[in-house]
Amino acid sequence: MEIKATDVAKLRQMTGAGMMDCKSALVEANGDFDKAKDIIREKGKLIAAKRADRDTTEGSVIALTKENNTKAILVCLGCETDFVSKNTEFQQLANKIAATALSAMPANLDELKALKMGDLTIEEAVTQQTGKSGEKHALPFYAKLEAPFIATYIHTNGKLATAVGFSKVISPEVGDEIAMQITAMNPVSVSKDSCPKEVIEKELEIYRIQIREEGKPEHMVEQIAQGKLNKFFKESTLEEQTFVQDGKITVSAYLKSVDPEVKVTGFYRYSLND
């Protein structure tokens, strides 16, 4: 049957697929728009399956907060190449996903993927974009944060972002400084008390192996390992890190100088290049 240009344009508007893909789908579906949409979706799934083992080390990491700065989300849309990540359609999709996440505040990544954006779920929209571009797209990370005050920071390359919560309202400038500290120094936790047990055990095991390989007496191994762990806490937990804007005080001391009562309640940091 004859496929009109207006029908192709209509399907393109409905799906966002390329003109030739829309025409091909309409021909295969004998002009049935619903079947044509299914064909386009299946094509996206097929391409996604073929490229499932590709790495998505490029893309966009977005941090958004609600107007009162008490809720925030951090989400990443990944792709294979920098060229695609700078494409207008890619950026529009990434921003739309982030806005949808902020509005709904889903509990986890699976719930985010199941949210609807128009006729499609977010997961389907990502798969569809894979089909359109011919390059794997993925949602590798999502997190939400709630606190009395939240600050966010997105690095200039758009591939690294942070959201950090505070126990009370502080000035945006202070919030930005702490968000940038986390972005630059990549702490493992807020404090040594909140450092995950598995991280501590892994570090201690590495230290024990190193100490034994150095030939130290067995009765000294644990003492030396604990000393190395304390150094790890100073370098890798937010409160004990040296405050990069000063260099002479810790982050904890800086926050106390701003407000003795303010504490960091939690943070999320995600980078496509870590």
JOBEL-V332498 format. One record per backbone hydrogen bond with DSSP energy under -0.5 kcal/mol. CO is the residue of the C=O (numbers start at 1). NH is the residue of the N-H. E is the energy in kcal/mol with one decimal. If there is no record, write none. Layout:
BEGIN
co=CO nh=NH e=E
co=CO nh=NH e=E
END
This chain:
BEGIN
co=2 nh=4 e=-0.6
co=4 nh=8 e=-1.9
co=5 nh=9 e=-2.5
co=6 nh=10 e=-2.0
co=7 nh=11 e=-2.5
co=8 nh=12 e=-2.3
co=9 nh=13 e=-2.1
co=10 nh=14 e=-1.8
co=11 nh=15 e=-2.4
co=12 nh=16 e=-3.2
co=18 nh=22 e=-2.4
co=19 nh=23 e=-2.5
co=20 nh=24 e=-2.5
co=21 nh=25 e=-2.3
co=22 nh=26 e=-2.3
co=23 nh=27 e=-2.2
co=24 nh=28 e=-2.3
co=25 nh=29 e=-1.9
co=26 nh=31 e=-3.0
co=27 nh=30 e=-1.2
co=29 nh=32 e=-1.5
co=31 nh=33 e=-0.7
co=32 nh=36 e=-2.4
co=33 nh=37 e=-2.5
co=34 nh=38 e=-1.9
co=35 nh=39 e=-2.3
co=36 nh=40 e=-2.2
co=37 nh=41 e=-2.3
co=38 nh=42 e=-2.7
co=39 nh=43 e=-2.2
co=40 nh=44 e=-1.9
co=41 nh=45 e=-2.0
co=42 nh=46 e=-2.4
co=43 nh=47 e=-2.5
co=44 nh=48 e=-2.4
co=45 nh=49 e=-2.4
co=46 nh=50 e=-2.1
co=47 nh=51 e=-1.6
co=49 nh=52 e=-1.1
co=51 nh=54 e=-1.9
co=55 nh=57 e=-0.7
co=58 nh=79 e=-2.8
co=60 nh=62 e=-0.5
co=60 nh=77 e=-2.4
co=62 nh=75 e=-2.5
co=64 nh=73 e=-2.3
co=66 nh=69 e=-2.3
co=69 nh=150 e=-1.8
co=70 nh=147 e=-1.9
co=71 nh=66 e=-2.4
co=72 nh=145 e=-2.6
co=73 nh=64 e=-2.1
co=74 nh=143 e=-2.1
co=75 nh=62 e=-3.1
co=76 nh=78 e=-0.5
co=76 nh=141 e=-0.7
co=77 nh=60 e=-2.6
co=78 nh=138 e=-1.9
co=79 nh=58 e=-2.2
co=81 nh=85 e=-1.8
co=82 nh=86 e=-1.3
co=84 nh=87 e=-1.6
co=87 nh=91 e=-2.3
co=88 nh=92 e=-2.5
co=89 nh=93 e=-2.3
co=90 nh=94 e=-2.6
co=91 nh=95 e=-2.5
co=92 nh=96 e=-2.2
co=93 nh=97 e=-2.6
co=94 nh=98 e=-2.2
co=95 nh=99 e=-2.4
co=96 nh=100 e=-2.3
co=97 nh=101 e=-2.5
co=98 nh=102 e=-2.4
co=99 nh=103 e=-2.0
co=100 nh=104 e=-2.3
co=101 nh=105 e=-3.2
co=108 nh=112 e=-1.9
co=109 nh=113 e=-2.5
co=110 nh=114 e=-1.2
co=111 nh=115 e=-0.6
co=112 nh=115 e=-1.4
co=113 nh=123 e=-2.5
co=115 nh=122 e=-2.4
co=117 nh=120 e=-1.3
co=120 nh=117 e=-3.8
co=121 nh=125 e=-2.4
co=122 nh=126 e=-2.3
co=123 nh=127 e=-2.2
co=124 nh=128 e=-2.7
co=125 nh=129 e=-2.0
co=126 nh=130 e=-1.6
co=127 nh=131 e=-2.0
co=128 nh=132 e=-2.0
co=129 nh=133 e=-2.4
co=130 nh=134 e=-2.3
co=138 nh=78 e=-3.4
co=138 nh=140 e=-0.6
co=141 nh=76 e=-2.1
co=143 nh=74 e=-2.6
co=145 nh=72 e=-2.4
co=149 nh=166 e=-2.8
co=151 nh=164 e=-2.8
co=153 nh=162 e=-2.6
co=155 nh=158 e=-2.2
co=158 nh=61 e=-3.0
co=159 nh=272 e=-2.5
co=160 nh=155 e=-3.1
co=161 nh=270 e=-2.3
co=162 nh=153 e=-2.3
co=163 nh=268 e=-2.6
co=164 nh=151 e=-2.5
co=165 nh=265 e=-1.9
co=165 nh=266 e=-0.9
co=166 nh=148 e=-0.6
co=166 nh=149 e=-1.1
co=171 nh=175 e=-2.1
co=172 nh=176 e=-2.6
co=173 nh=177 e=-2.0
co=174 nh=178 e=-2.0
co=175 nh=179 e=-2.3
co=176 nh=180 e=-2.5
co=177 nh=181 e=-1.8
co=178 nh=182 e=-2.3
co=179 nh=183 e=-2.1
co=180 nh=184 e=-2.6
co=181 nh=185 e=-3.0
co=182 nh=186 e=-1.9
co=189 nh=238 e=-2.6
co=190 nh=239 e=-2.9
co=192 nh=195 e=-0.7
co=196 nh=199 e=-0.6
co=196 nh=200 e=-1.9
co=197 nh=201 e=-2.7
co=198 nh=202 e=-1.9
co=199 nh=203 e=-2.4
co=200 nh=204 e=-2.7
co=201 nh=205 e=-2.3
co=202 nh=206 e=-2.0
co=203 nh=207 e=-2.5
co=204 nh=208 e=-2.7
co=205 nh=209 e=-2.0
co=206 nh=210 e=-2.4
co=207 nh=211 e=-2.9
co=208 nh=212 e=-2.4
co=209 nh=213 e=-2.3
co=210 nh=214 e=-1.3
co=211 nh=216 e=-1.8
co=212 nh=215 e=-1.4
co=217 nh=220 e=-1.7
co=217 nh=221 e=-0.6
co=218 nh=221 e=-1.1
co=218 nh=222 e=-0.5
co=220 nh=224 e=-2.4
co=221 nh=225 e=-2.5
co=222 nh=226 e=-2.2
co=223 nh=227 e=-1.6
co=224 nh=228 e=-2.2
co=225 nh=229 e=-2.1
co=226 nh=230 e=-2.0
co=227 nh=231 e=-1.5
co=228 nh=232 e=-2.1
co=229 nh=233 e=-2.4
co=230 nh=234 e=-1.8
co=231 nh=235 e=-1.8
co=232 nh=236 e=-2.6
co=233 nh=237 e=-1.9
co=236 nh=188 e=-3.3
co=236 nh=189 e=-0.8
co=237 nh=240 e=-0.6
co=237 nh=241 e=-1.3
co=238 nh=241 e=-0.8
co=239 nh=252 e=-2.3
co=241 nh=251 e=-2.0
co=242 nh=244 e=-0.6
co=243 nh=246 e=-1.8
co=243 nh=247 e=-2.7
co=249 nh=243 e=-3.1
co=250 nh=254 e=-2.1
co=251 nh=255 e=-2.5
co=252 nh=256 e=-2.1
co=253 nh=257 e=-1.8
co=254 nh=258 e=-1.3
co=255 nh=259 e=-3.0
co=259 nh=262 e=-1.4
co=263 nh=167 e=-2.5
co=263 nh=265 e=-0.6
co=266 nh=165 e=-3.1
co=268 nh=163 e=-2.5
co=270 nh=161 e=-2.1
co=271 nh=274 e=-0.5
END
